[in-house]
Amino acid sequence: MGRRRRADPGALPGADRVTILAIAFWISVGLLVYTHLGYPALLWLLARLRGTEEDLAEVAEPPGVSLIVAAHDEEAVIERKVRDALALDYPRERLEVIVASDGSSDRTVELARAAGADLVLDLPRGGKVAALNAAVERAGGAVLAFSDANSFWEPDALRRLVARLAGPEVGYVCGQVRFDAGAAASEEGLYWRYEMAVRALESRLGGVTAGNGAINAVRREAYLFLEPTRGQDISFPYELVKRGWRPVYVPEARARERLAATIGGEFERKRRMMAGAWSTMLRHGLLSVRGYGPLYALEVFSHRLLRYASPLLHLVAFGTNVALVGQGAIYVVTLAAQAGLLAAAALGMVLPARPLRIAHYYVAVTAASAVGLWDYLRRGVPSTWEKAEGSR
């Protein structure tokens, strides 16, 4: 008789292995569905239970505002930006426009001065945040507003930001950005409308978990002098929550901005942004719940941690699905759905059909998060970067 093979004590029985794979698959799929669909639905329900939104506060005496624009080689747009800022519907004697040139080698400084900026700082190259910090030290306003050189505000945008800052405990406000032109404008616009709807619901509950550099403002006493490798848009909201302030979204305050000329350009922009986001999450305390209320902790987990982890969740879902494909028809269907998404994304690179372009954009944005994590782990986060081609 043949000798019976001894069982490997470290090997899992077949049934147990399948069970573990199935659990990993359904958890990863469940978390993906939750972060993209379930979480917005939960926010909507909680907001309905909470009741109506707060009205904008009335500002009896408009505070002094310093509107600060960091610019690196922005000669193509800086004149228009300064004139746009000076034309805002806000008392001119209460508005100070500051351009902080971050080591520009073109005519940015000359053109900003010619356009009428109140103060133009010609700084050595140190990065956007370093330039903003330097400008804040020279600014005289009780409110500090920030914008990108290629972002153009609607005339009433500043008044609306300032009005919301007058609310109790509101320390930070951000507005709504709409996008023009660029190959990714349609897809980014759809994504951004979804993102802004989520942001509006978060604002009504615990507060926003991210702002944007195109249009935002902060009380002077709430301003944080961040290190140059950090970004204000991801760091200010959660850091200010920990200090007792509310970060709020003001959709009535609107700006327009031009996207990169290609989805590839948008990929590079989001890759850079995600490297900074991963640094904020893993190194700078975004995931530390100390100082958060329960709702804000839920928002950070659902909108930041799970959203940033989407590439990993997709990989787990795909890998376990492949291993489970022989375990029932449901796994054949789910694998076909995942393969269909990837195929649609690939076709979206060459065909103009909008569903294919949306699939391509979603996969590109998800991949940018993964590549951004790799960039952060490999070389950290640089304090300087080049603007996306075609975004001016």
PEZIDA-V356254 format. One record per residue. N is the residue number from 0. RES is the residue in one letter. SS is DSSP state (H for helix, E for strand, C for the rest). PHI is phi in whole degrees, 0 to 359 (none if undefined). OMEGA is omega in radians with two decimals (999 if undefined). Layout:
n={N	N}
res={RES	RES}
ss={SS	SS}
phi={PHI	PHI}
omega={OMEGA	OMEGA}
This chain:
n={0	1	2	3	4	5	6	7	8	9	10	11	12	13	14	15	16	17	18	19	20	21	22	23	24	25	26	27	28	29	30	31	32	33	34	35	36	37	38	39	40	41	42	43	44	45	46	47	48	49	50	51	52	53	54	55	56	57	58	59	60	61	62	63	64	65	66	67	68	69	70	71	72	73	74	75	76	77	78	79	80	81	82	83	84	85	86	87	88	89	90	91	92	93	94	95	96	97	98	99	100	101	102	103	104	105	106	107	108	109	110	111	112	113	114	115	116	117	118	119	120	121	122	123	124	125	126	127	128	129	130	131	132	133	134	135	136	137	138	139	140	141	142	143	144	145	146	147	148	149	150	151	152	153	154	155	156	157	158	159	160	161	162	163	164	165	166	167	168	169	170	171	172	173	174	175	176	177	178	179	180	181	182	183	184	185	186	187	188	189	190	191	192	193	194	195	196	197	198	199	200	201	202	203	204	205	206	207	208	209	210	211	212	213	214	215	216	217	218	219	220	221	222	223	224	225	226	227	228	229	230	231	232	233	234	235	236	237	238	239	240	241	242	243	244	245	246	247	248	249	250	251	252	253	254	255	256	257	258	259	260	261	262	263	264	265	266	267	268	269	270	271	272	273	274	275	276	277	278	279	280	281	282	283	284	285	286	287	288	289	290	291	292	293	294	295	296	297	298	299	300	301	302	303	304	305	306	307	308	309	310	311	312	313	314	315	316	317	318	319	320	321	322	323	324	325	326	327	328	329	330	331	332	333	334	335	336	337	338	339	340	341	342	343	344	345	346	347	348	349	350	351	352	353	354	355	356	357	358	359	360	361	362	363	364	365	366	367	368	369	370	371	372	373	374	375	376	377	378	379	380	381	382	383	384	385	386	387	388	389	390	391}
res={M	G	R	R	R	R	A	D	P	G	A	L	P	G	A	D	R	V	T	I	L	A	I	A	F	W	I	S	V	G	L	L	V	Y	T	H	L	G	Y	P	A	L	L	W	L	L	A	R	L	R	G	T	E	E	D	L	A	E	V	A	E	P	P	G	V	S	L	I	V	A	A	H	D	E	E	A	V	I	E	R	K	V	R	D	A	L	A	L	D	Y	P	R	E	R	L	E	V	I	V	A	S	D	G	S	S	D	R	T	V	E	L	A	R	A	A	G	A	D	L	V	L	D	L	P	R	G	G	K	V	A	A	L	N	A	A	V	E	R	A	G	G	A	V	L	A	F	S	D	A	N	S	F	W	E	P	D	A	L	R	R	L	V	A	R	L	A	G	P	E	V	G	Y	V	C	G	Q	V	R	F	D	A	G	A	A	A	S	E	E	G	L	Y	W	R	Y	E	M	A	V	R	A	L	E	S	R	L	G	G	V	T	A	G	N	G	A	I	N	A	V	R	R	E	A	Y	L	F	L	E	P	T	R	G	Q	D	I	S	F	P	Y	E	L	V	K	R	G	W	R	P	V	Y	V	P	E	A	R	A	R	E	R	L	A	A	T	I	G	G	E	F	E	R	K	R	R	M	M	A	G	A	W	S	T	M	L	R	H	G	L	L	S	V	R	G	Y	G	P	L	Y	A	L	E	V	F	S	H	R	L	L	R	Y	A	S	P	L	L	H	L	V	A	F	G	T	N	V	A	L	V	G	Q	G	A	I	Y	V	V	T	L	A	A	Q	A	G	L	L	A	A	A	A	L	G	M	V	L	P	A	R	P	L	R	I	A	H	Y	Y	V	A	V	T	A	A	S	A	V	G	L	W	D	Y	L	R	R	G	V	P	S	T	W	E	K	A	E	G	S	R}
ss={C	C	C	C	C	C	C	C	C	C	C	C	C	H	H	H	H	H	H	H	H	H	H	H	H	H	H	H	H	H	H	H	H	H	H	H	H	H	H	H	H	H	H	H	H	H	H	H	H	H	C	C	C	C	C	C	C	C	C	C	C	C	C	C	E	E	E	E	E	E	E	C	C	C	C	C	C	H	H	H	H	H	H	H	H	H	C	C	C	C	C	H	H	H	E	E	E	E	E	E	E	E	C	C	C	C	C	H	H	H	H	H	H	H	H	C	C	C	E	E	E	E	E	C	C	C	C	H	H	H	H	H	H	H	H	H	H	H	C	C	C	C	E	E	E	E	E	E	C	C	E	E	E	C	C	C	H	H	H	H	H	H	H	H	H	C	C	C	C	E	E	E	E	E	E	E	E	E	E	E	C	C	C	C	H	H	H	H	H	H	H	H	H	H	H	H	H	H	H	H	H	H	H	H	C	C	C	C	C	C	C	C	C	C	C	E	E	E	E	H	H	H	C	C	C	C	C	C	C	C	C	H	H	H	H	H	H	H	H	H	H	H	C	C	C	E	E	E	E	E	E	E	E	E	E	E	E	E	C	C	C	C	H	H	H	H	H	H	H	H	H	H	H	H	H	H	H	H	H	H	H	H	H	C	C	C	C	C	C	C	C	C	C	H	H	H	H	H	H	H	H	H	H	H	H	H	H	H	C	H	H	H	H	H	H	H	H	H	H	H	H	H	H	H	H	H	H	C	H	H	H	H	H	H	H	H	H	H	H	H	H	H	H	H	H	H	H	C	C	C	C	C	C	H	H	H	H	H	H	H	H	H	H	H	H	H	H	H	H	H	H	H	H	H	H	H	H	H	H	C	C	C	C	C	C	C	C	C	C	C	C	C}
phi={none	288	283	286	290	284	291	288	296	267	276	275	302	306	295	294	296	297	298	294	297	295	297	298	297	289	293	296	296	299	292	296	295	296	294	269	236	294	297	302	295	295	301	300	296	296	294	297	291	288	110	288	288	286	284	295	288	275	254	292	236	303	286	292	236	254	263	249	236	273	218	233	52	246	298	289	229	292	298	299	297	296	294	299	293	292	269	298	282	208	307	299	289	255	241	240	257	240	250	253	280	266	64	294	253	252	265	305	296	301	288	296	293	296	282	106	301	292	213	236	259	260	258	290	295	215	104	300	294	298	294	295	300	296	292	298	297	261	284	252	282	285	244	249	252	227	208	274	295	260	250	240	275	290	306	267	299	294	302	290	297	296	299	287	293	286	292	297	67	279	250	217	225	224	256	256	250	244	248	243	53	79	295	263	301	295	290	296	298	296	300	292	296	298	296	290	295	296	297	296	291	300	299	285	251	273	123	289	261	200	248	208	285	286	203	202	207	215	297	302	289	262	298	246	276	282	290	298	275	264	248	296	296	265	273	302	303	288	295	286	301	296	259	94	264	255	264	233	263	240	295	287	268	242	223	240	212	268	279	299	291	225	296	299	295	294	301	295	297	288	301	296	298	289	300	293	294	296	299	298	286	271	244	248	89	301	274	283	278	299	97	271	279	302	293	291	299	298	297	297	297	281	263	257	300	291	293	293	276	305	301	296	297	296	297	297	299	288	297	292	297	301	291	260	299	271	262	151	296	300	283	293	295	293	292	297	295	292	296	296	298	294	295	297	296	294	294	296	286	236	249	273	303	299	302	291	294	294	299	298	296	299	295	297	294	296	296	299	295	293	293	298	297	299	301	296	292	278	219	75	240	289	275	236	201	259	294	294	297	84	268	240}
omega={3.13	3.13	3.13	-3.14	3.13	-3.13	3.05	-3.08	-3.13	-3.09	3.09	2.99	-3.09	-3.11	3.13	3.13	3.13	3.14	-3.14	3.11	-3.14	3.12	-3.14	-3.14	-3.05	3.06	-3.12	3.10	3.14	3.13	3.08	3.12	-3.13	-3.04	-3.09	-3.06	-3.08	-3.13	3.06	3.12	3.10	3.09	3.14	-3.14	-3.14	3.12	3.09	-3.14	-3.12	3.11	-3.02	3.09	3.05	3.06	3.04	-3.12	3.06	-3.14	-3.10	-3.12	-3.11	3.12	3.03	-3.10	2.96	3.12	-2.97	3.12	3.01	-3.04	3.01	-3.13	-3.08	-3.10	-3.11	-3.02	-2.94	3.10	3.13	-3.12	-3.13	3.14	3.06	-3.14	-3.13	-3.11	3.14	3.14	-3.13	-3.10	-3.04	-3.11	3.13	-3.07	3.08	3.13	-3.10	3.01	3.10	-3.12	-3.09	3.08	-3.12	3.11	3.12	-3.05	-3.09	-3.09	-3.13	-3.08	3.10	3.10	-3.13	-3.12	3.04	3.09	-3.12	-3.14	3.08	3.13	3.11	-2.97	2.99	-3.10	3.12	-3.12	-3.06	-3.06	3.09	3.11	3.11	3.11	3.13	3.14	3.13	3.12	3.14	-3.04	-3.13	-3.04	3.01	3.05	3.12	3.13	-3.06	3.12	3.03	-3.09	-3.10	3.12	-3.05	-2.99	2.95	-2.99	-3.07	-3.02	-3.09	3.11	-3.11	3.06	-3.10	3.13	-3.12	3.09	3.12	3.13	-3.11	3.06	3.10	-3.11	-3.05	3.09	3.04	-3.10	-3.08	3.11	3.02	-2.97	3.12	2.96	-3.11	-3.13	-3.09	-3.02	-3.11	-3.10	3.11	3.12	3.09	3.10	-3.07	3.07	3.06	-3.11	3.14	3.06	3.08	-3.13	3.12	3.12	3.09	-3.11	-3.14	-3.06	-3.10	-3.06	-3.12	3.12	3.05	3.06	3.00	-3.07	-3.06	-3.06	3.11	3.14	-3.10	2.99	-3.10	-3.10	3.12	-3.07	3.12	3.08	-3.09	3.01	-2.96	-3.11	-3.13	3.13	-3.14	-3.00	3.11	-3.03	-3.05	-3.06	-3.06	3.11	-3.13	3.03	3.13	3.14	3.05	3.12	3.03	3.01	-2.94	3.07	-3.13	-3.06	3.13	3.10	-2.95	3.05	3.07	-3.09	3.12	3.10	3.01	-3.04	-3.08	3.04	3.06	3.08	3.07	3.08	-3.13	3.10	-3.13	3.06	3.10	3.14	-3.10	3.04	3.09	3.14	3.10	3.08	3.13	-3.09	-3.01	-3.03	-2.95	2.90	3.10	-3.08	3.07	-3.02	-3.14	-3.11	3.10	2.87	-3.12	-3.11	-3.12	3.07	3.08	-3.14	-3.13	3.12	-3.00	-3.00	-3.12	-3.07	-3.09	-3.14	3.13	-3.13	-3.10	3.11	3.11	3.13	3.09	3.13	3.11	-3.13	-3.10	-3.10	3.13	3.12	3.10	-3.13	-3.07	-2.96	3.11	-3.04	3.10	-3.08	-3.10	-3.12	3.01	-3.14	-3.10	3.09	3.10	3.12	3.13	3.10	3.10	3.10	-3.13	3.12	3.11	3.12	3.12	3.11	3.13	3.10	-3.04	-3.11	-3.04	-3.09	-3.01	3.10	3.11	3.12	3.11	3.09	3.11	-3.13	-3.13	-3.14	3.13	3.14	3.11	3.10	3.13	3.10	3.13	-3.14	3.08	3.07	3.11	3.11	-3.12	-3.11	-3.06	-3.03	-3.13	-3.10	3.10	3.13	-3.13	3.07	3.12	3.13	-3.13	3.14	3.10	-3.10	3.14	999}
